[in-house]
Amino acid sequence: MLQTRQNALGVRFEAQCRAFEKEPFPTLDVRKDRLKRLLALTEKHEAEICAAIDSDFSARSAEETRLAELFVVRAGIRHALSHLSAWMRERRVATSLPFLPGRNRLLPQPLGVVGIVSPWNYPFQLAVAPATAALAAGNRVMIKPSELTPKFSDLLASLVEKYFAADEVAVMVGDADVGKAFVSLPFDHLLFTGSTAVGRQVALAAAANLTPVTLELGGKSPAIFDPSCDLDAAVASVAYGKLLNAGQTCIAPDYLMVPQGQGAAVAAKFAVAMAKLYPRLGDNPDYTAIVSERHHRRLSDMVAEARDSGADITEVNPANETLGVSDRKMAPVLVRNAGDNLRLMREEIFGPVLPIVEYGTVDEAIGHVNRGDRPLALYWFGKHSGNRRRMMRETVAGGVTVNDCMMHLVQERQPFGGVGASGMGAYHGEWGFGTFSTFSKEKPIFHQSRFSAASLLRPPYGKTFERLFRLLNLIT
């Protein structure tokens, strides 16, 4: 079976390569047609997409799927349709004086066949948003969705087959072995969204083919409360950001930093805010379950380790329900006084568990962030412009939202991506299209003028060469 799927991968890849060879620079109309079909797929099958993801999670809020996946994708496609003509245009670039009257131009050129490996936590958005950018740039696309959301993966494959020819866009379903074979194909670009550990393996596989990669990973994204912040508004924002999709979000606040002595009071405010968002958990369709038994067990083990070490644990279970037996739901957990050696403080949590860390000075907060791997996101809450400026300039993160959570993700006019262990490369809007070389190659073109004196610098060298060379040195 595995060999059959690997053979199918190779056949599909070769078909897309041949198709790209026949159409290496799709016209504006062709690209818009592909994007419009992707938009139709998104708009006409909302209910099916929500139902499939809900089934895979055992309980996934339809409203969260509509807002965090379908809305984001729809907005991205419409943005691309509105700006595609300008993005495709050959751009003028200044020409240095010695080479005038020659002309420099930059042509955004499609790369070829793009591979996209999408994760389980936002299975529609993180497959289709990169596909939007790749198609806008004029590429062919192959998608490998996660095996942890099988119903959605099968649905996506059937919908793509309905709206696209196999040599335009193809979805390849399968397990981790299929995924390994997929990332080993000699794509012209490979985008992977997932964990840092798997991202390293993907980068190694791609390196064998010198395939350029965009890695959208994760990490321990901090939320930082400055003493000047509006505490109630900040708590409400982080509570929502942490519990969206039950914390299974790559840019969710992983841990919270608060001024010294405020940990207990802030935890109490969080318990109230979380209960307000989700007064019930088990039978509440707004509250999402953990995707698998393995992930649920991992989160439970992390909390148990923290409890056994003497950390202060607060479970937010307003209706005192019994959870996690058959429904894979997990009550939000607040953790204070957790040791730095605990898994909770070393690993990305990816669940509804929020450690609260106290700090004394801005220097201490900055130092704490910088001692760890560079996070995918950073959230700062406060009114003090000096402290904000220091935090922005003295820490490194993939992206930042000030006085809210996660809003930098949905800015189509801003790049989205990680840095260091949280990823490399960026996409969204024009950054995905290729002005900054994700799915296009910005090909430099120099147009030589027939009035150029360049031929005078060719052998045989002599007095003319020396005079012209002295002139070049003067003017440069």
ZIBELFEN-V31794 format. One record per backbone hydrogen bond with DSSP energy under -1.0 kcal/mol. NH is the residue of the N-H (numbers start at 1). CO is the residue of the C=O. If there is no record, write none. Layout:
BEGIN
nh:NH co:CO
nh:NH co:CO
END
This chain:
BEGIN
nh:5 co:1
nh:6 co:2
nh:7 co:3
nh:8 co:4
nh:9 co:5
nh:10 co:6
nh:11 co:7
nh:12 co:8
nh:13 co:9
nh:14 co:10
nh:15 co:11
nh:16 co:12
nh:17 co:13
nh:18 co:14
nh:19 co:15
nh:20 co:16
nh:21 co:17
nh:22 co:18
nh:23 co:19
nh:31 co:27
nh:32 co:28
nh:33 co:29
nh:34 co:30
nh:35 co:31
nh:36 co:32
nh:37 co:33
nh:38 co:34
nh:39 co:35
nh:40 co:36
nh:41 co:37
nh:42 co:38
nh:43 co:39
nh:44 co:40
nh:49 co:45
nh:50 co:46
nh:51 co:47
nh:52 co:48
nh:53 co:49
nh:54 co:50
nh:55 co:51
nh:56 co:52
nh:57 co:53
nh:58 co:54
nh:65 co:61
nh:66 co:62
nh:67 co:63
nh:68 co:64
nh:69 co:65
nh:70 co:65
nh:71 co:66
nh:73 co:69
nh:74 co:70
nh:75 co:71
nh:76 co:72
nh:77 co:73
nh:78 co:74
nh:79 co:75
nh:80 co:76
nh:81 co:77
nh:82 co:78
nh:83 co:79
nh:84 co:80
nh:87 co:83
nh:88 co:84
nh:91 co:106
nh:93 co:104
nh:99 co:96
nh:100 co:97
nh:102 co:99
nh:103 co:447
nh:105 co:445
nh:106 co:91
nh:107 co:443
nh:109 co:441
nh:114 co:140
nh:115 co:189
nh:116 co:142
nh:117 co:191
nh:118 co:144
nh:126 co:122
nh:127 co:124
nh:128 co:124
nh:129 co:125
nh:131 co:127
nh:132 co:128
nh:133 co:129
nh:134 co:130
nh:135 co:131
nh:136 co:132
nh:137 co:133
nh:138 co:135
nh:139 co:134
nh:140 co:112
nh:141 co:168
nh:142 co:114
nh:143 co:170
nh:144 co:116
nh:153 co:149
nh:154 co:150
nh:155 co:151
nh:156 co:152
nh:157 co:153
nh:158 co:154
nh:159 co:155
nh:160 co:156
nh:161 co:157
nh:162 co:158
nh:163 co:159
nh:164 co:160
nh:168 co:165
nh:169 co:165
nh:170 co:141
nh:172 co:143
nh:179 co:175
nh:180 co:176
nh:181 co:177
nh:182 co:178
nh:183 co:179
nh:185 co:182
nh:187 co:185
nh:188 co:113
nh:190 co:212
nh:191 co:115
nh:192 co:214
nh:193 co:117
nh:194 co:216
nh:199 co:195
nh:200 co:196
nh:201 co:197
nh:202 co:198
nh:203 co:199
nh:204 co:200
nh:205 co:201
nh:206 co:202
nh:207 co:203
nh:208 co:204
nh:209 co:206
nh:210 co:207
nh:211 co:206
nh:214 co:190
nh:215 co:424
nh:216 co:192
nh:217 co:422
nh:221 co:219
nh:223 co:255
nh:224 co:379
nh:225 co:257
nh:226 co:381
nh:229 co:226
nh:231 co:229
nh:234 co:230
nh:235 co:231
nh:236 co:232
nh:237 co:233
nh:238 co:234
nh:239 co:235
nh:240 co:236
nh:241 co:237
nh:242 co:238
nh:243 co:239
nh:244 co:240
nh:246 co:243
nh:247 co:244
nh:248 co:245
nh:249 co:247
nh:252 co:249
nh:254 co:221
nh:255 co:221
nh:256 co:355
nh:257 co:223
nh:258 co:357
nh:260 co:359
nh:262 co:259
nh:266 co:262
nh:267 co:263
nh:268 co:264
nh:269 co:265
nh:270 co:266
nh:271 co:267
nh:272 co:268
nh:273 co:269
nh:274 co:270
nh:275 co:271
nh:276 co:272
nh:277 co:273
nh:278 co:274
nh:287 co:284
nh:289 co:59
nh:290 co:328
nh:296 co:292
nh:297 co:293
nh:298 co:294
nh:299 co:295
nh:300 co:296
nh:301 co:297
nh:302 co:298
nh:303 co:299
nh:304 co:300
nh:305 co:301
nh:306 co:302
nh:307 co:303
nh:308 co:304
nh:309 co:305
nh:310 co:307
nh:311 co:306
nh:312 co:336
nh:314 co:334
nh:316 co:332
nh:317 co:315
nh:320 co:317
nh:333 co:352
nh:334 co:314
nh:335 co:354
nh:336 co:312
nh:342 co:339
nh:345 co:342
nh:347 co:343
nh:353 co:351
nh:354 co:333
nh:356 co:335
nh:357 co:256
nh:359 co:258
nh:365 co:361
nh:366 co:362
nh:367 co:363
nh:368 co:364
nh:369 co:365
nh:370 co:366
nh:371 co:367
nh:378 co:399
nh:379 co:222
nh:380 co:401
nh:381 co:224
nh:388 co:384
nh:389 co:385
nh:390 co:386
nh:391 co:387
nh:392 co:388
nh:393 co:389
nh:394 co:390
nh:398 co:375
nh:401 co:378
nh:403 co:380
nh:409 co:406
nh:411 co:408
nh:414 co:411
nh:416 co:427
nh:422 co:419
nh:423 co:420
nh:424 co:215
nh:427 co:416
nh:431 co:428
nh:433 co:429
nh:434 co:430
nh:435 co:430
nh:437 co:434
nh:439 co:432
nh:441 co:109
nh:443 co:107
nh:443 co:441
nh:445 co:105
nh:447 co:103
nh:452 co:449
nh:456 co:453
nh:457 co:454
nh:458 co:455
nh:466 co:462
nh:467 co:463
nh:468 co:464
nh:469 co:465
nh:470 co:466
nh:471 co:467
nh:472 co:468
nh:473 co:469
nh:474 co:470
nh:475 co:471
nh:476 co:472
END
